[in-house]
Every structure is written in structure tokens, then in C-alpha cells.
């Protein structure tokens, strides 16, 4: 839907009418509501970012534990293989 210049001036006029009808106290309430909504949005965004970072860190730590277990298994197999090569039983 395209907004014509006549529609735009009508919307602007109605906005100015509402704006001029508000007292300073009412503007304070509007500013408080806007501030609260912006704070809520920023807190939601930050919490999602924090959760994503923590999830990524947990995945990295789990991968590290798996790699360490694999390296320990390889070291044990190598020790057994060396003993077997020398003709000794582990």
C-alpha cells in the first residue's frame, strides 16, 4: 500500500494533535514506558547472547574432555604395543 502525500499529512497532523494534547506528566509516563520496553528488549538480547556463549563454551569443554580421553587411550595402547614388541606381557 502506497502512502499518498495527503495521507502523510493527515497522519502527521493527527500525531501532532495527540502530541500537543499530552501534558508534561503524561510525556514523562510515555518516556518511562519507552525506557522500560527498551530495557526489556536489551535484557532479552543480552541474555540470549550470554546463553549462546555459555552453550558454545560447554560444547568446547565437552570436546576437550573427549579428546583427552582419546589421547589417554592412545597412550595406553602405545604402552601395551611397546611392551608386546619387547616380548613382555602388560
N, C-alpha and C positions, 0 to 999 in steps of 0.2 A: 504494500500500500504506500503510495507516494503522498507526502505531505505538501500541500499547496501553500503558497505564501499567506493566503487568507487564513488557513488552518493554523499555521505557525503563529501568526499574530493573535489569533483567538486564544491559543494555548498560553502564549506569553502573557497576555492580558489577564487571563484567569489566574495564572501563577502569581503575578504582581498583586492582584486583588487579595488573594489569600495571604501573601506575604505581608502586605501592608495592614491587614486586619489583626495580625498577631501582636501581642504586647511583648515587652522585653522579657517578662517572666515566661511567657509561652515559648519565646525563642530559646530561652535557657533550657526548657524542658526538651525542645526539639534537639538542641545541641547535645544534651545528656543522652537522649535515646540514640542519636547517631554515634556518639562516642562509645556507648555500651555495645552497639552492634558491631562496630569496627574492632573493638577489643575482643569480642567473642570470635569474630572471624579470624583474627590474628592468632588467638589462642588455639583454635581448632587447627589452623595451618601449622603452627609450631609443633603441636602435639603429634600431628601426623608425620612431620619431618623427623621428630625425635624417635618415634616408634620405628620408622623405616631405618634410621641409623642403627638403633639397638638391634633390630632384626638382622641387619646386614652383619653387624659385629658378632652376633651369636652364631650365624652361619659360618663366618670365618673361623671362629674358635672351634666349632664342631669339625670343620675340615682339618684344622691343625691337629686336633686330637686323633683323627683318623690317620693322618699322615705319620704322626709319631708312633701310633700302634703298628702301622705297616713297616716303618723303619725298624722297630724293635723286633718284629717277626723276621725281617730280612737278616738282621744281625744274628738272631738265634739260629736261623737256617745256615748262615755262613759259618758259624762256630761249629755246628754239627758236621757240616761238609768238610771243614778243615780237619776235625778230629778223625772223620772217616777216611780221609786221604792219608792220614798218618797211621791208619790201621788201629786206631783207638776207638773204644766204644764210649759214647757220651754218658 
